Amino acid sequence: MTNTPAPQSESAPQITQNSPTKVAVASLVGTAVEFYDFYIYGLAAALVLDTLFFTNKDPALAVMHSFLTFGIAFIARPIGAALFGHFGDKVGRKTTLIASLLIMGISTTLIGFLPTYQQAGIFAPVCLCILRFCQGLGLGGEWGGAALLATENAPKGKRALFAMFPQIGPPIGFITASLIFIILSKSLSNEQMMAWGWRIPFLLSIVLVGLGMYVRMSIMESNAFRSMVAKQNAVKVPLADTVRKHYKQLILSSLAAMSCFTLFFLSTVFSLQYATTQHPWQSAPLFNKIDYLFILMGAIVFMALGSPISAWLSDKIGRRPIFLIGGILTVIIGYFYGDLINCNSTTVAAIFLSFSLFVMGILWTPLAAYLPEIFPTNVRYTGAAISFSFGGILGGSLTPFTAAWLVKEYSLQGTVYVGWFLIASCLLSMLAVLLLPETHRQEIDN
């Protein structure tokens, strides 16, 4: 990577700028591809990886080990955020976004070539963990850059509206990943799926990465970044500057982001595993895997529907009120979680998941505007990416594992405790939001 040449005058960065349409497409396509890669692993962890890569005689332990590998990427994300944040704040947003996309896509594709435990023994899960770690590195750099691409190029008063586009990418990625798994499960026998069919979603990643690369190559640096270079306001080590000068914002913004991850992964990854597994107190699973994937695909649409509503409102009345409204709704979900997840009615499951993911959209969308607004331009990539990544660790890394452990230890009552776990996460996030400033009216190009 080479440093972006400094413009000759402070007015130079204002000569050209990205078109709103190009910014929207580039931020949406990139996060859709990245989160497709991320969700492919989550679905596989819930559906097939326990059997393919772990040999525990106790199926519950195999599932827990599978979910532990799922959590590895969350540990890698802050490392990726620090790494890519450094180059994003020093070299530029565009180059860094392309690099993060390549690392994520190559790692996902290589998972599709891995041998299973039966073929390679302990070597197989070790390689799986390494590639999952690399996925986390790429995603750690992706979201922060995509959020900055949207917010730094947004018209005045519309930052949350533009920040909506990278936040719509994840639902698109999830729907695509789910649809591919459904098509494969419908087209292949269980033996074919376990033998080679599970590899196809991972191998398809390279095609989607090519699409993302094509779109992002045409994007220019934002005026905010070019102006910072012109004024020579860059810092030598963005991570050190962020931790030293903005540690309070870093801690609070990480906590603010936590609950939406907890809600999402309890509503998708854990619920998919729980609802399609036969537990000792059941005569049969609540749902078969295909039916539940269809329910999730329909429900994830409501996450996307919540995004424009949340974006519009947060530009009008502020980020904090929207987070607090979403938090109250999340507490309600947590209170009824145990009853709802144990209902075998398709209608109830669809309403429960749709409402949960709609609330997720309410919480999720303002993050892409709020986190960049909290930090100045010269550490914005680093600050936003790291706080988002730590929010993911706190709210998502061990959430499916913890939920599975609660069910294993406390049986049916464990699902009630999972709901209380969600409530505790939400209350911490709401407290953090109350301690952060409102930012929707401030200028960010400083």
C-alpha positions as CSV (number, residue, x, y, z in Angstrom):
1,M,0.0,0.0,0.0
2,T,1.3,3.5,-0.8
3,N,0.2,6.8,0.6
4,T,-2.4,8.8,-1.2
5,P,-0.7,11.9,-2.7
6,A,-1.6,15.1,-1.0
7,P,-3.6,17.5,-3.0
8,Q,-1.9,20.8,-3.8
9,S,-4.4,23.0,-2.0
10,E,-7.2,22.7,0.5
11,S,-9.7,23.5,-2.1
12,A,-8.5,20.7,-4.4
13,P,-10.3,17.9,-2.7
14,Q,-13.6,19.6,-3.4
15,I,-13.2,19.5,-7.2
16,T,-14.5,16.0,-7.7
17,Q,-16.7,13.7,-5.7
18,N,-18.4,10.4,-6.0
19,S,-22.0,10.3,-7.3
20,P,-24.6,9.3,-4.7
21,T,-25.7,6.4,-6.8
22,K,-22.2,5.0,-7.1
23,V,-21.6,5.4,-3.3
24,A,-24.9,3.6,-2.5
25,V,-24.1,0.7,-4.9
26,A,-20.5,0.3,-3.8
27,S,-21.3,0.3,-0.1
28,L,-24.2,-2.0,-0.5
29,V,-22.5,-4.6,-2.8
30,G,-19.4,-4.8,-0.7
31,T,-21.2,-5.5,2.6
32,A,-23.6,-7.9,0.9
33,V,-20.6,-9.9,-0.4
34,E,-18.8,-9.8,3.0
35,F,-21.8,-10.7,5.0
36,Y,-22.7,-13.5,2.6
37,D,-19.3,-15.0,3.4
38,F,-19.9,-14.5,7.1
39,Y,-23.4,-15.9,7.2
40,I,-22.5,-18.9,5.0
41,Y,-20.3,-20.0,7.8
42,G,-22.9,-19.3,10.5
43,L,-25.5,-21.4,8.6
44,A,-22.9,-24.2,8.0
45,A,-22.0,-24.1,11.7
46,A,-25.6,-24.6,12.7
47,L,-26.3,-27.3,10.0
48,V,-23.3,-29.4,9.0
49,L,-19.9,-28.4,10.5
50,D,-20.5,-30.2,13.8
51,T,-20.7,-33.5,11.9
52,L,-18.0,-32.8,9.3
53,F,-15.3,-31.3,11.5
54,F,-15.9,-32.6,15.1
55,T,-16.2,-36.2,16.3
56,N,-17.7,-35.9,19.8
57,K,-20.1,-38.7,20.7
58,D,-22.3,-36.2,22.4
59,P,-24.1,-34.2,19.7
60,A,-24.6,-31.2,22.0
61,L,-20.9,-30.9,22.5
62,A,-20.2,-31.1,18.8
63,V,-22.6,-28.3,18.2
64,M,-21.0,-26.2,21.0
65,H,-17.5,-26.8,19.3
66,S,-19.0,-25.8,16.0
67,F,-20.3,-22.6,17.5
68,L,-16.9,-21.9,19.1
69,T,-15.3,-21.8,15.7
70,F,-18.1,-19.4,14.7
71,G,-17.0,-17.1,17.5
72,I,-13.3,-17.1,16.4
73,A,-14.0,-14.5,13.7
74,F,-15.3,-12.1,16.3
75,I,-12.0,-12.3,18.1
76,A,-10.2,-11.6,14.8
77,R,-12.4,-8.6,13.9
78,P,-10.8,-6.0,16.2
79,I,-7.4,-7.1,15.0
80,G,-8.6,-6.6,11.4
81,A,-10.2,-3.3,12.5
82,A,-6.9,-2.0,13.9
83,L,-4.9,-3.2,10.9
84,F,-7.3,-2.0,8.2
85,G,-8.2,1.1,10.2
86,H,-4.5,2.1,10.3
87,F,-4.2,1.9,6.5
88,G,-7.7,3.3,6.0
89,D,-6.8,6.4,8.0
90,K,-3.2,6.7,6.5
91,V,-3.5,5.4,2.9
92,G,-7.2,5.8,2.1
93,R,-10.6,4.2,2.3
94,K,-10.7,2.8,-1.2
95,T,-7.5,0.7,-1.2
96,T,-8.2,-0.7,2.2
97,L,-11.8,-1.7,1.3
98,I,-10.5,-3.6,-1.7
99,A,-7.9,-5.4,0.5
100,S,-10.5,-6.4,3.1
101,L,-12.8,-7.8,0.4
102,L,-10.0,-9.9,-1.0
103,I,-9.0,-11.4,2.3
104,M,-12.5,-12.2,3.3
105,G,-13.4,-13.8,-0.1
106,I,-10.2,-15.9,-0.5
107,S,-10.6,-17.2,3.1
108,T,-14.2,-18.2,2.5
109,T,-13.4,-19.9,-0.8
110,L,-10.6,-21.9,0.7
111,I,-13.0,-23.3,3.4
112,G,-14.7,-25.0,0.5
113,F,-11.6,-26.9,-0.3
114,L,-10.9,-28.2,3.2
115,P,-10.8,-31.9,4.1
116,T,-13.1,-33.1,6.8
117,Y,-12.1,-34.6,10.1
118,Q,-12.7,-38.1,8.7
119,Q,-10.2,-37.3,5.8
120,A,-7.5,-35.4,7.7
121,G,-8.1,-35.8,11.4
122,I,-7.2,-32.8,13.7
123,F,-5.7,-31.0,10.7
124,A,-9.2,-30.3,9.4
125,P,-10.6,-28.3,12.3
126,V,-7.3,-26.5,12.8
127,C,-7.4,-25.2,9.2
128,L,-11.0,-24.4,9.6
129,C,-10.2,-22.2,12.6
130,I,-7.4,-20.4,10.8
131,L,-9.6,-19.6,7.8
132,R,-12.4,-18.5,10.1
133,F,-9.9,-16.2,11.8
134,C,-8.9,-14.7,8.4
135,Q,-12.6,-14.2,7.6
136,G,-12.8,-12.1,10.8
137,L,-9.8,-10.1,9.8
138,G,-11.4,-9.1,6.5
139,L,-14.8,-8.3,8.0
140,G,-13.1,-6.2,10.7
141,G,-11.8,-3.9,8.0
142,E,-14.9,-4.1,5.8
143,W,-17.7,-2.6,7.8
144,G,-15.8,0.5,9.0
145,G,-14.7,1.4,5.5
146,A,-18.2,0.8,4.0
147,A,-19.7,3.0,6.7
148,L,-17.2,5.8,6.0
149,L,-17.7,5.4,2.3
150,A,-21.4,6.1,2.8
151,T,-21.3,8.8,5.5
152,E,-18.3,10.8,4.2
153,N,-20.0,11.1,0.8
154,A,-23.5,11.8,2.1
155,P,-25.3,15.1,1.4
156,K,-25.9,17.3,4.4
157,G,-28.6,16.0,6.8
158,K,-28.8,12.6,5.1
159,R,-25.9,10.7,6.6
160,A,-28.1,8.0,8.3
161,L,-30.0,7.6,5.0
162,F,-26.8,7.0,3.1
163,A,-25.5,4.8,5.9
164,M,-28.5,2.6,5.4
165,F,-27.0,1.1,2.2
166,P,-24.1,-0.8,3.8
167,Q,-26.6,-1.9,6.5
168,I,-28.9,-3.4,3.9
169,G,-26.0,-5.5,2.6
170,P,-26.2,-8.0,5.5
171,P,-29.9,-8.9,4.9
172,I,-29.1,-9.4,1.2
173,G,-26.1,-11.5,2.1
174,F,-28.2,-13.6,4.6
175,I,-31.0,-14.2,2.1
176,T,-28.5,-15.2,-0.6
177,A,-26.7,-17.6,1.7
178,S,-30.0,-19.1,3.0
179,L,-31.4,-19.5,-0.5
180,I,-28.3,-21.3,-1.7
181,F,-28.5,-23.7,1.3
182,I,-32.2,-24.3,0.6
183,I,-31.6,-25.0,-3.1
184,L,-28.8,-27.4,-2.3
185,S,-30.8,-29.2,0.4
186,K,-33.8,-29.6,-2.0
187,S,-31.6,-30.8,-4.9
188,L,-29.2,-33.1,-3.1
189,S,-29.7,-36.1,-0.9
190,N,-28.4,-35.8,2.7
191,E,-25.4,-38.0,1.8
192,Q,-24.5,-35.8,-1.2
193,M,-24.9,-32.6,0.9
194,M,-22.6,-34.0,3.6
195,A,-20.1,-35.4,1.0
196,W,-19.6,-32.4,-1.2
197,G,-22.7,-30.2,-1.4
198,W,-21.8,-28.1,1.6
199,R,-18.7,-26.9,-0.2
200,I,-20.6,-25.1,-3.0
201,P,-21.7,-22.0,-1.0
202,F,-18.1,-21.4,0.1
203,L,-16.7,-21.8,-3.5
204,L,-19.3,-19.4,-4.9
205,S,-17.8,-16.6,-2.8
206,I,-15.0,-16.0,-5.4
207,V,-17.6,-15.0,-8.0
208,L,-19.3,-12.5,-5.6
209,V,-15.9,-11.1,-4.6
210,G,-15.2,-10.4,-8.3
211,L,-18.5,-8.4,-8.5
212,G,-17.6,-6.4,-5.4
213,M,-14.1,-5.7,-6.7
214,Y,-15.5,-4.4,-10.0
215,V,-17.8,-1.9,-8.3
216,R,-15.3,-0.7,-5.8
217,M,-12.5,-0.1,-8.2
218,S,-14.4,2.9,-9.7
219,I,-14.8,4.7,-6.3
220,M,-12.7,7.8,-5.4
221,E,-11.6,8.8,-2.0
222,S,-14.0,11.0,0.0
223,N,-13.6,14.7,0.2
224,A,-13.2,14.4,4.0
225,F,-10.2,12.1,3.6
226,R,-8.6,14.2,0.8
227,S,-9.1,17.4,2.8
228,M,-7.4,15.8,5.9
229,V,-4.4,14.8,3.7
230,A,-4.3,18.4,2.3
231,K,-4.3,19.9,5.8
232,Q,-1.6,17.3,6.9
233,N,-3.8,16.3,9.8
234,A,-3.1,12.6,9.6
235,V,-1.7,10.9,12.7
236,K,1.3,8.5,12.7
237,V,-0.4,5.6,14.5
238,P,-4.2,5.9,14.4
239,L,-4.8,3.1,16.8
240,A,-2.5,4.7,19.5
241,D,-4.2,8.1,19.0
242,T,-7.7,6.5,19.2
243,V,-6.9,4.6,22.4
244,R,-5.1,7.6,24.0
245,K,-7.5,10.4,23.1
246,H,-10.8,8.7,22.5
247,Y,-10.9,5.7,24.8
248,K,-14.2,6.7,26.4
249,Q,-15.9,6.9,23.0
250,L,-14.4,3.6,22.1
251,I,-15.7,1.8,25.1
252,L,-19.2,3.3,25.1
253,S,-19.7,2.9,21.3
254,S,-18.6,-0.8,21.6
255,L,-21.2,-1.3,24.3
256,A,-23.8,0.6,22.3
257,A,-23.3,-1.8,19.3
258,M,-23.5,-4.9,21.5
259,S,-27.2,-5.6,21.8
260,C,-28.0,-5.7,18.1
261,F,-25.5,-8.5,17.6
262,T,-26.9,-10.4,20.5
263,L,-30.4,-10.1,19.1
264,F,-29.4,-11.0,15.6
265,F,-27.5,-14.2,16.4
266,L,-30.1,-15.4,18.9
267,S,-32.7,-14.9,16.2
268,T,-30.8,-16.5,13.4
269,V,-27.9,-18.9,14.2
270,F,-29.0,-20.1,17.6
271,S,-32.7,-20.3,16.8
272,L,-31.9,-22.3,13.6
273,Q,-29.9,-24.9,15.5
274,Y,-32.4,-25.1,18.4
275,A,-35.5,-25.3,16.4
276,T,-34.2,-28.0,14.0
277,T,-32.6,-30.2,16.7
278,Q,-34.4,-32.9,18.7
279,H,-33.8,-32.3,22.4
280,P,-34.3,-34.8,25.2
281,W,-37.6,-33.3,26.3
282,Q,-39.0,-33.5,22.7
283,S,-40.4,-36.3,20.6
284,A,-39.2,-34.6,17.4
285,P,-37.6,-31.3,16.4
286,L,-39.9,-28.3,16.3
287,F,-39.2,-27.7,12.6
288,N,-37.2,-29.3,9.8
289,K,-34.3,-27.4,8.5
290,I,-35.7,-26.3,5.1
291,D,-39.0,-25.0,6.6
292,Y,-37.1,-23.0,9.2
293,L,-34.7,-21.5,6.7
294,F,-37.7,-20.3,4.6
295,I,-39.1,-18.7,7.8
296,L,-35.8,-17.0,8.4
297,M,-35.5,-15.8,4.8
298,G,-38.9,-14.2,5.1
299,A,-38.1,-12.7,8.5
300,I,-34.8,-11.2,7.3
301,V,-36.7,-9.1,4.9
302,F,-38.2,-7.2,7.9
303,M,-34.7,-6.3,9.0
304,A,-34.3,-4.6,5.6
305,L,-37.7,-2.9,5.9
306,G,-36.7,-1.5,9.3
307,S,-33.6,0.1,7.9
308,P,-35.1,3.0,5.9
309,I,-37.6,3.8,8.7
310,S,-34.8,3.9,11.2
311,A,-32.5,5.9,8.9
312,W,-35.1,8.5,8.2
313,L,-36.1,8.9,11.8
314,S,-32.5,9.1,13.1
315,D,-31.8,11.9,10.6
316,K,-34.9,13.7,11.8
317,I,-34.9,13.2,15.6
318,G,-31.4,11.9,16.3
319,R,-29.5,8.6,16.8
320,R,-30.1,8.2,20.5
321,P,-33.9,8.2,20.6
322,I,-33.9,5.5,17.9
323,F,-31.5,3.3,19.8
324,L,-33.5,3.7,23.0
325,I,-36.8,2.8,21.2
326,G,-35.1,-0.3,19.7
327,G,-33.8,-1.2,23.1
328,I,-37.2,-1.1,24.8
329,L,-38.6,-3.4,22.1
330,T,-35.6,-5.8,22.5
331,V,-36.3,-6.1,26.2
332,I,-39.9,-7.1,25.4
333,I,-38.5,-9.8,23.0
334,G,-36.2,-11.1,25.6
335,Y,-39.0,-11.4,28.2
336,F,-41.0,-13.7,25.9
337,Y,-38.1,-15.4,24.2
338,G,-38.3,-18.7,26.0
339,D,-42.0,-19.2,25.2
340,L,-41.7,-18.1,21.6
341,I,-38.7,-20.1,20.6
342,N,-40.4,-23.3,21.9
343,C,-43.6,-22.8,19.9
344,N,-43.9,-25.2,16.9
345,S,-46.4,-23.0,15.1
346,T,-45.1,-21.8,11.8
347,T,-47.2,-18.6,12.1
348,V,-45.9,-17.8,15.6
349,A,-42.3,-18.5,14.6
350,A,-42.6,-16.3,11.5
351,I,-44.1,-13.4,13.6
352,F,-41.5,-13.8,16.3
353,L,-38.5,-13.9,14.0
354,S,-39.9,-11.1,11.7
355,F,-40.5,-8.8,14.6
356,S,-37.1,-9.6,16.2
357,L,-35.3,-8.9,12.9
358,F,-37.3,-5.7,12.3
359,V,-36.1,-4.5,15.7
360,M,-32.6,-5.5,14.7
361,G,-33.0,-3.3,11.6
362,I,-34.0,-0.4,13.9
363,L,-30.9,-0.8,16.0
364,W,-28.6,-1.8,13.2
365,T,-29.0,1.0,10.7
366,P,-28.1,4.1,12.8
367,L,-24.8,2.4,13.8
368,A,-23.3,3.1,10.4
369,A,-23.8,6.8,10.8
370,Y,-23.4,7.1,14.6
371,L,-20.1,5.3,15.1
372,P,-18.2,7.3,12.4
373,E,-19.7,10.6,13.7
374,I,-18.2,9.9,17.2
375,F,-14.6,10.0,15.9
376,P,-12.6,12.7,14.0
377,T,-11.6,12.2,10.4
378,N,-8.0,11.2,11.1
379,V,-9.0,8.2,13.3
380,R,-12.5,7.7,12.0
381,Y,-11.8,4.4,10.2
382,T,-10.0,3.0,13.2
383,G,-12.4,4.2,15.8
384,A,-15.6,3.2,14.0
385,A,-14.2,-0.2,12.9
386,I,-12.8,-1.2,16.3
387,S,-15.9,-0.1,18.2
388,F,-18.1,-2.1,15.8
389,S,-15.8,-5.1,16.1
390,F,-15.8,-5.0,19.9
391,G,-19.5,-4.7,19.8
392,G,-19.6,-7.9,17.8
393,I,-17.3,-9.6,20.2
394,L,-19.4,-8.6,23.2
395,G,-22.8,-9.3,21.6
396,G,-22.1,-12.1,19.0
397,S,-18.9,-14.1,19.5
398,L,-20.0,-16.4,22.3
399,T,-23.8,-15.8,22.1
400,P,-24.7,-19.0,20.1
401,F,-22.3,-21.0,22.3
402,T,-23.6,-19.5,25.6
403,A,-27.2,-20.1,24.5
404,A,-26.4,-23.7,23.6
405,W,-24.7,-24.2,27.0
406,L,-27.7,-22.8,28.8
407,V,-30.0,-25.2,27.1
408,K,-27.6,-28.1,27.7
409,E,-27.3,-27.3,31.4
410,Y,-30.9,-26.2,32.2
411,S,-32.9,-28.0,29.5
412,L,-36.1,-26.3,28.6
413,Q,-35.7,-23.6,31.3
414,G,-32.4,-22.7,29.6
415,T,-34.3,-21.0,26.8
416,V,-35.9,-18.6,29.4
417,Y,-32.4,-17.8,30.6
418,V,-31.3,-17.1,27.0
419,G,-34.0,-14.4,27.0
420,W,-32.7,-12.8,30.2
421,F,-29.2,-12.9,28.6
422,L,-30.6,-10.8,25.7
423,I,-32.2,-8.4,28.2
424,A,-28.9,-7.9,30.1
425,S,-27.1,-7.2,26.8
426,C,-29.7,-4.7,25.8
427,L,-29.7,-2.8,29.1
428,L,-25.9,-2.3,28.9
429,S,-26.3,-1.0,25.4
430,M,-29.0,1.5,26.4
431,L,-26.9,2.8,29.2
432,A,-23.9,3.3,26.9
433,V,-26.1,5.3,24.4
434,L,-27.3,7.5,27.3
435,L,-23.7,8.3,28.1
436,L,-22.8,9.2,24.5
437,P,-23.6,12.5,22.8
438,E,-26.2,13.1,20.1
439,T,-24.4,13.6,16.8
440,H,-26.9,13.8,14.0
441,R,-26.6,17.6,13.5
442,Q,-22.8,17.9,13.8
443,E,-20.4,18.2,10.8
444,I,-18.0,15.3,10.4
445,D,-15.5,16.7,8.0
446,N,-13.1,18.1,10.5
